[in-house]
Amino acid sequence: MAIKIDFRSDTVTRPTAGMLEAMMTAKVGDDVFEEDETVCQLETKLATKFHMEAGLFCPSGTMSNQIAIKCFTQPMDEVICDQTAHVYRYEGGGIAYHSMASVRLLNGERGILTPELIEPEINESNIHYPQSSLVVLENTVNKGGGACYTLSQIEPIHTLCNIKGLRLHLDGARIFNALVATGDDSRKYGQYFDGISVCLSKGLGAPVGSVLLGSKEMILKARKIRKAFGGGMRQAGFLAAAGIYALDHHVERLAEDQLHAKALEAALLPLSFVANVIPVETNIVIFEVAAGIITEKLLHQLAEKGIACSATGPKTIRLVTHLDISPAMIDMAIENFKHL
Ligand SMILES: Cc1ncc(COP(=O)(O)O)c(C=O)c1O
């Protein structure tokens, strides 16, 4: 049966008619020459929103994260992050490959780090040890079922990094989901992070793109690294226009994705094939299958009913709500769950 409801990821969305119109009418130039006014507009818009000095439009979240890590480390340094972090697990070994740095993995609760977890893992200066130079946080935490940091949790981590001379980078692939859930002020992020990567192609529904934010000096370095990575794009304004449209039209509606995720959580909890559901905070629902249930078989049964989900481990299944999931689809999915 053809898939009708795609919960695999919030990256599967298609541009809306309004977004396509914005893309087609964008004013463009050669962005490698820094002559694309739509790209500049997007970079400035996001830098202002997060109170950072400058921005750099990149083709993907992976590239913007890896550029930031390269900016903030030297070969033989060490990056501190959670063991579930996207930068470590799902970016193709990029930290080792691009930055020649080692990684210290921590065990946060649902991927959320604290100063108490980080401080003992910072190496003292000693020729035997890699130099701890960077902490990476992820907000929201993808593998943590969309768990989010509040600014009050981030502030003490920033203070620790400041005291110890470490840089702090945010993988903000889903930062707007976190902002909508916490009600935090995006402008305050600028005072805590040295780098922020914001994705436009996840919950915001743009087809392509991430923007790396930082100081003017950092972004100058990042621009050079982006070139070396092959990420300098020419008339990229067509893509940036989709990002601007998404920022103007698709941020507030993330609250709807959160409500949909909560409805899925409530519907899944009592079902016999579900052992437990990680409490929903944003747009990601992860549940553990009950004993005796074979994950692959359950995924197949769901697919036969036109519902696509993905496994995040041998016993866990993930559903992500997004722009292309309507209230009717949520009702339909819930009805189908009951008949599995
Ligand atoms: C938390 C997180 N960071 C970074 C990325 C990388 O984004 P991209 O797929 O654009 O490289 C993803 C992708 O899903 C993600 O979930």
The ligand as a Tripos MOL2 file, in Angstrom:
@<TRIPOS>MOLECULE
LIG
   16    16     1     0     0
SMALL
NO_CHARGES

@<TRIPOS>ATOM
      1 C1         19.8490   17.1070   15.4540 C.3       1 LIG1
      2 C2         20.3160   17.1390   14.0230 C.ar      1 LIG1
      3 N1         21.4180   17.8280   13.7150 N.ar      1 LIG1
      4 C3         21.8670   17.9100   12.4610 C.ar      1 LIG1
      5 C4         21.2160   17.2800   11.4280 C.ar      1 LIG1
      6 C5         21.8120   17.3240   10.0480 C.3       1 LIG1
      7 O1         21.0530   17.9570    9.1230 O.3       1 LIG1
      8 P1         21.1970   17.6200    7.5510 P.3       1 LIG1
      9 O2         20.4060   16.3920    7.3070 O.co2     1 LIG1
     10 O3         20.6530   18.8460    6.8830 O.co2     1 LIG1
     11 O4         22.6450   17.4320    7.2620 O.co2     1 LIG1
     12 C6         20.0530   16.5330   11.6920 C.ar      1 LIG1
     13 C7         19.3390   15.8520   10.6070 C.2       1 LIG1
     14 O5         18.3010   15.2550   10.7720 O.2       1 LIG1
     15 C8         19.5900   16.4740   13.0300 C.ar      1 LIG1
     16 O6         18.4960   15.7630   13.3640 O.3       1 LIG1
@<TRIPOS>BOND
     1     1     2 1
     2     2     3 ar
     3     2    15 ar
     4     3     4 ar
     5     4     5 ar
     6     5     6 1
     7     5    12 ar
     8     6     7 1
     9     7     8 1
    10     8     9 2
    11     8    10 1
    12     8    11 1
    13    12    13 1
    14    12    15 ar
    15    13    14 2
    16    15    16 1
@<TRIPOS>SUBSTRUCTURE
     1 LIG1         1 GROUP 0 **** ****
